[in-house]
Amino acid sequence: MSVLPSSPPTTANVIVSIAGAPVRGNSNAKLTVIEFIDYQCPLCAWHFREALPGIERDFIATGKVKYVVRNFPLESAHPLAFKAAEAVLCAGDQHKFWEMHDRLLANQQALRPTDLPGHALSLGLDVPVFQQCLDSGKHADGIRSDIADGLKAGVAATPTFVVGLTDPNDPRITALRIIPGAQLYTGFKLDLESLAVSRK
């Protein structure tokens, strides 16, 4: 796990906004899962490979969960993570956020700035526009805002997940549970099922 020195997060008064964040799944799903992610973090890639497919199959595709990503690059440990997060957001400008998210997590050995245009080309993006976005740093402030929000929520490691109830009229998610670190899909499934049942 990639970690900053801190106490374990608790749900006390934790509210995380998802305003403007890309959503995977039904925007009105009962539960919202927010992942604070670092694209160079090995356990973020492990979660992507080992747990997210089950979450996608059983909760996102069935309309039970909407899945949102906020950025939390730990630059001291992962110097390529910040620019990788920018790359995903620049791809999002061309409607390929999730495709770039998936590609970078599946190819963590190729996250150098010189590698990123090749990923854009593979996804069919307009590469000069993508490169201009990267060079301009247009999404850097948004990433720093994500980091600040994560720190306020007590996030100290990646991945960390904030799970709360969806309010279609309010982008702020009040945490019902905070899950620090990657875990097997079976554990994640139990968490999500217990929250869905308890909030019926």
C-alpha positions in Angstrom: 0.0 0.0 0.0 1.2 3.5 -0.8 1.0 5.5 2.4 1.4 8.9 3.9 2.0 9.2 7.7 -1.5 9.6 9.2 -4.1 8.0 11.4 -6.5 5.5 9.9 -9.5 7.2 8.3 -12.8 7.2 10.1 -16.3 8.1 8.8 -16.8 10.9 11.4 -18.0 14.0 9.5 -16.4 12.8 6.2 -18.0 14.4 3.2 -16.5 14.1 -0.3 -17.8 16.0 -3.3 -18.1 14.2 -6.7 -19.1 17.4 -8.6 -17.8 17.1 -12.1 -16.1 13.7 -11.6 -16.6 11.0 -14.2 -19.1 8.3 -13.2 -19.0 4.7 -14.0 -22.5 3.2 -13.9 -26.0 4.5 -13.1 -25.7 8.1 -11.8 -28.7 7.4 -9.6 -27.5 4.1 -8.1 -28.2 3.8 -4.4 -24.6 3.6 -3.3 -21.6 5.7 -4.5 -18.1 4.4 -4.3 -15.3 7.0 -4.5 -11.8 5.6 -5.1 -8.8 7.9 -4.3 -6.3 6.6 -6.8 -2.6 6.8 -7.7 -1.9 5.5 -11.2 1.6 4.4 -10.2 0.5 2.6 -7.1 0.9 -1.2 -7.4 -2.1 -1.9 -5.1 -4.3 0.4 -7.2 -3.4 -1.8 -10.2 -4.1 -4.9 -8.1 -7.5 -3.6 -7.2 -8.2 -2.8 -10.9 -7.2 -6.4 -11.8 -8.6 -8.4 -8.9 -11.6 -6.6 -7.4 -12.9 -4.0 -9.8 -14.1 -6.6 -12.4 -16.4 -8.2 -9.8 -17.6 -4.8 -8.6 -18.3 -3.9 -12.2 -20.2 -7.2 -12.8 -22.3 -7.4 -9.7 -22.8 -3.8 -8.6 -22.0 -1.3 -11.3 -23.6 -3.1 -14.3 -26.6 -4.0 -12.2 -27.3 -0.4 -11.2 -26.6 -0.8 -7.5 -23.4 1.3 -7.4 -22.0 4.3 -9.1 -18.2 4.4 -9.2 -16.2 7.6 -9.1 -12.5 8.3 -9.1 -10.7 11.2 -7.4 -7.0 11.6 -7.8 -4.5 11.2 -4.9 -1.0 10.9 -6.5 1.7 10.4 -3.9 4.5 12.1 -5.7 7.2 11.4 -3.1 6.8 7.7 -3.7 5.4 7.7 -7.2 6.9 10.6 -9.3 5.1 9.6 -12.5 1.6 9.5 -10.8 0.7 13.2 -11.1 1.3 13.4 -14.9 -0.5 10.1 -15.3 -3.5 11.6 -13.6 -3.3 14.5 -15.9 -3.2 12.2 -18.9 -6.4 10.4 -17.8 -8.2 13.8 -17.4 -6.9 15.0 -20.8 -8.2 11.8 -22.3 -11.5 12.6 -20.5 -11.6 15.9 -22.5 -11.9 13.6 -25.6 -14.5 11.4 -23.9 -12.0 8.6 -23.1 -11.5 9.0 -19.4 -12.3 5.4 -18.4 -10.4 4.0 -21.4 -7.2 5.8 -20.3 -7.8 5.0 -16.6 -8.0 1.3 -17.5 -5.0 1.4 -19.9 -2.6 3.1 -17.5 -3.5 0.8 -14.6 -2.9 -2.2 -17.0 0.4 -0.7 -18.2 2.1 0.8 -15.1 5.5 0.0 -16.6 4.8 2.7 -19.2 3.9 5.8 -17.4 6.8 8.1 -18.3 5.7 11.4 -19.9 7.1 10.1 -23.2 4.9 7.0 -23.0 1.6 8.9 -22.6 1.1 10.1 -26.2 1.5 6.4 -27.3 -1.4 5.5 -25.0 -3.4 8.3 -26.5 -2.7 7.1 -30.0 -3.8 3.6 -29.1 -7.1 4.9 -27.8 -7.7 6.9 -31.0 -7.3 10.3 -29.4 -6.3 13.4 -31.2 -2.7 13.2 -30.0 -1.6 16.8 -30.6 -4.6 18.0 -28.7 -3.9 15.5 -25.9 -0.2 16.6 -25.8 -1.2 20.3 -25.7 -3.5 19.5 -22.7 -0.6 17.7 -20.9 1.9 20.4 -21.6 -0.5 23.1 -20.4 -1.1 21.6 -17.0 -4.8 22.6 -17.4 -5.9 19.8 -15.0 -3.1 20.2 -12.4 -5.2 22.5 -10.1 -8.1 20.0 -10.2 -5.7 17.2 -9.1 -4.4 19.3 -6.3 -8.0 19.9 -5.2 -8.6 16.2 -5.2 -5.5 15.7 -3.0 -6.7 18.4 -0.6 -10.2 16.8 -0.4 -8.6 13.4 0.3 -6.5 14.8 3.1 -9.5 16.4 4.7 -11.3 13.1 4.5 -8.3 11.4 6.3 -7.0 9.6 3.2 -3.4 8.5 3.8 -3.0 5.5 1.4 -3.9 4.4 -2.1 -6.3 3.1 -2.9 -8.8 4.3 -0.3 -12.5 4.0 -0.9 -15.3 6.2 0.5 -18.7 4.6 0.3 -21.9 6.6 0.8 -25.5 7.0 -0.2 -26.3 8.7 -3.5 -28.4 11.9 -3.5 -29.2 12.8 -7.1 -29.7 16.4 -6.0 -26.4 16.8 -4.1 -22.9 16.0 -5.3 -21.6 15.7 -1.7 -21.3 12.1 -0.5 -21.4 11.6 3.3 -19.3 8.6 4.2 -21.0 5.5 5.6 -17.8 3.5 5.4 -14.2 4.2 4.5 -12.2 1.2 3.2 -8.4 1.8 3.3 -6.3 -0.3 1.0 -6.9 -2.9 -1.7 -8.8 -6.0 -0.6 -10.1 -9.2 -2.2 -13.4 -8.8 -4.1 -15.1 -11.0 -1.6 -14.4 -8.5 1.2 -15.5 -5.6 -0.9 -18.7 -7.5 -1.8 -19.6 -8.1 1.8 -19.1 -4.4 2.6 -21.3 -3.2 -0.3 -24.0 -5.8 0.4 -24.1 -5.0 4.1 -24.5 -1.2 3.4 -27.2 -1.8 0.8 -29.2 -4.0 3.2 -28.8 -1.7 6.1 -30.0 1.3 4.2 -33.2 -0.2 2.7 
